[in-house]
């Protein structure tokens, strides 16, 4: 059994999706890599781009599936089996339609809800007993479809909240790795505030084509 953790950010590959609401998982991993000065996502393994390093003194693999959202489980399952990582040492970062914009929620397990990337991972692994960190993107207004909503870029007003939430995700992940999911939940679940982010620039994602 591996003593490493796998942290996965969900999104769609390609620069045209870079600031889509559905690419929050990629944005979180890019901020984590930037904060800890890890190598960029240039190595491809199986169906994912990966990088490795130490975060909070813990060895981690960071992965961005390149399968597109609905098939994320193919990349995640392959990595977990190759590195023999148990489900409790997997953390999936993604967007959530049912949370208000910028709200962070960490959980030790749970159903996929409407998140198709999570659904694919649950199906591939055969379990939902893995931690996940979700950031809210809110439901679309009026008669707008959810598909159109998640594949649109964040608005300027949303980006401020999202940027704060992505910054908040960094210490949340550090606490999860060092002290466990329960303490991380108690400290970081909830809406992001300006105290969470020393930076003001919007999040970026350098997903490969």
N, C-alpha and C positions, 0 to 999 in steps of 0.2 A: 504494500500500500504506500502511495506517495505521501510525503510530508508537505507537498506543495499545494497551493490553492490555484484554482482556475477562475479568473474573473472575465466574464464575457459581456461585451456590449453589443446590443442588438441594433441593427440598422440595415440599410440597403447600400450596396457598393455603387460607386460612381459619383462624380463630383456634382452632378445635377441634383442629387438627393442630399447634399451636404448639410443644409440647414433645415431640412424637412422636420416636422414634428416627430416623425417615426424614427429619426436618427439620433434620438437622445442618448441611446446606449453608446454609440460611437463617440458622441460629444463628451460623455463622462470619462471614457477611457482616454481620450486625447488629453483632457485636463489632468487626469491622474499621471499620465506619462510626462507631461510638461512639468507638473509639480515635483515629481521625483527624479526628473532628469534621466529617464530611461531612454533606451534606443527607440527610434520610431518604428512603426509597423511596416517593415520592409520584407520580413521573412514570411514566406507562405508555407504552411503545413496543412496538407489535406485541402479542406475547403474553407480555410480561415487564414487571415493575416495575424501573426503573433509577435509578441515581444516578451521578454522575461526580465526579472530583476527582483530587488528586495523592496518591500513596502512594510513599514513598521516592524522591520526585522524578520519578516516572513518571506520565503521564496514564493514567487507568484508567476504564473503564466497569464498574460493578458491576450485576449483573442477577439477579433472582429470577424464573424462569419461572413463569407463572400457568396453565400447561396441565395441571397435575398431573404427577406424577413420570414416568409411562410415556410421555408425549409431550413431554418436555423438549427434544428435538432440534428441534421445530418453532420454539420461541422462540429457541434458541441459533443455529440455522442462519440464521434471518432476520436476527438482529443482526450476525452475522459477515459476511454478504454485504452488508448495508447499509453497514457501516463498513469493509469490505474488510480485515478482520483475519485474518491467517494463523493456521493451526492452532497453531503454536508460541507464539503470543501469546494463547492461550486457556488459562485455568486453571479447571478444574471442581472444586468442593468438594462432597463428599458423604459419606454414611455407608458403612460396609463391614461386612457380616456376618461375613466371614472373618478379621477382625482382632480381637484382644482389646479389650475396652472401654477407650477412652481412648488407644489406640495410634494415632499419626499416621504416615502413609506418603505421601510425595510421590514421584511417578514422572513421567518425561518422556513416557510412552506406555503402552499396554497394552490388553488386552482388557477388555470390560465386566464379565466375570465374571457374577455374578448381579444386578448393579445395573442395574435397568431404565431408570433415567434416563440412565446412561452409555451403555447399549445404544442408546437412542433417538438420542442425540447422534452416536454412531459411525455409525449408519445414515443419519442426515440429512446428515452431513458427508462420508460416504464414506471416512473415515479414522479410525484410532485414534491418529494421531500428534499428540496434544495432551496437555499436562501435566494431571495430576489430583492433588488433595490429598484423601486419604481419612482418616477417623477411625473406628476400630473401634467397633462396637456389640455384637459377640459374637453367637454363634448362640443361638437359643431353647433352653431346657432341655427335656428329655423329648420328648414328642410334639407340642409346640406348633408351629404352622405359622409359616413365615417371614413370611407376610403379616400375621398377627396380631401377630407380634413387632415388626415395623418400624412398625406403626401404633399401637403402645402408647406411652404416655409413659415416659420414663426413670424408673427407681426412684430413691428418695432416695440410695441408696448409689452408683448409677451416675452421678447428677448431679455428685457431687464430682469424679469422674474426667473426666467430659465437660467440665465447666467448666474444668478445668486444661488439657485438650487444646485447647479452643477458644481459650484464651489463648495456648497455644503456637503455634497456627495463625497468629496475627497476625504475629509476627516471621518465621515461616517464609515467609509470603507476601511480606513486605517484602524478605527476602533473595532470594527467587525473582525479584522484579521488578528488583532492583538488581544482583544478582550471578549470576543464572542458577540453573537447576534443580539442577545437580550440587552446588554448594555448599550450597544449601538442603537437599538430601537428606542430605548428610553431617552437617549441624548439627542437624537437627530430626527426622529419622525415628526413631521409637521411642516408648516409653510416656511420657506426660506425668508430671511430678513437681510437687510443691508449689512448687518454685523457678520454675515457669513462670508463676505467676499471683499478682500482688499483690492481686487482688480475690478475694472469697469468694462473691459472689452467683452464682446459677445463670444460665446463658445465657438470653436471651430472644429471641423472634422476633416482630416486629411485622408479620407477613404480613397483607395486605389480604384482606378477604372477597371 
